Amino acid sequence: MSEVDFEGDLHQVDPDRWLSSRFVADVQARADLITLYALEAELMSIPSRVTQPLLAEMRYRWWADQMDGVFAGAPRKGHPVLEALTDVSRRHGLERGPFDALIEAHMGRVHGQPHDLDAFYVGPMQVAVRVLTGPGHDDKVVGAGRVWGLAQIGKLDEARSALGDANAALKGLPPSAFPAVAHAALIRPADAEPLKKLRLTWAILRGRL
C-alpha cells in the first residue's frame, strides 16, 4: 500500500503532519508514516459522520475490534488502512497499546471527557518515531507530544511555556526521526501553509521546535 493511497485526503484533514512528512527522504518510511496518520484521520472523522455519541462509540468499538486482526497479521480484507497498518506494524514491531489507548480516548471524547494528551498526541508521536528510527526514544518525545497537544486544543500559552523542556529532551533524538515531531513547532494553526513550511524547515535544520 503506497502513500499515494492516503496522502491526498490527509493533506486536507491533517495538513500540518502531512507537511512534516514531506521531510522524510526515504519513500517507504514516508509511506509508513502516512499510514499511521491515515488511521488517525479515520478516527478523527467519526464524530462528524454521526449525530449521536452512542453511534460514534459503536464505530470506535468497531475500530478497536479491528486491532485484533491487525496485530494478528489478519486484517479485514479490502480495507486499505487496516491492511497497510498491519504491514507497517509487522515490519516495525509496533505494540498495540498506543492504538488501543487512542481509540479509547476518542470514545471518551464523544462522551464529553477531557482530552487525554498522552493518548491523543504523545503515544502516536512515539509510534511515529519508532517507525522512522526504531525503538528506544519514547522518553525523548513526550514533551514534544504534549506541546503539540496543547496547541491543538487551543492552550497556546501553555504550549509555548513547554517548548524549553521539550527541546531539551529532543537533543538526543536521531535527526532521521525529527519529521515525526517537527509539526509540534506549528503552534499557530492559523498560519498560512508557506509560513508553516518555513517553520518546519527551520525546525528540522536545527533539531528544535
Sequence and secondary structure as in RCSB ss.txt:
>XXXX:A:sequence
MSEVDFEGDLHQVDPDRWLSSRFVADVQARADLITLYALEAELMSIPSRVTQPLLAEMRYRWWADQMDGVFAGAP
RKGHPVLEALTDVSRRHGLERGPFDALIEAHMGRVHGQPHDLDAFYVGPMQVAVRVLTGPGHDDKVVGAGRVWGL
AQIGKLDEARSALGDANAALKGLPPSAFPAVAHAALIRPADAEPLKKLRLTWAILRGRL
>XXXX:A:secstr
  GGGTHHHHHHH HHHHHHHTT  SHHHHHHHHHHHHHHHHHHHHHHH SSHHHHHHHHHHHHHHHHHHHTT  
 TT HHHHHHHHHHHHHT  SHHHHHHHHHHHHHHTT    HIIIIIHHHHHHHHHHH SS GGGGHHHHHHHHH
HHTT HHHHHHTHHHHHHHHTTS GGGGGGTGGGG   TTS HHHHHHHHHHHHHHT  
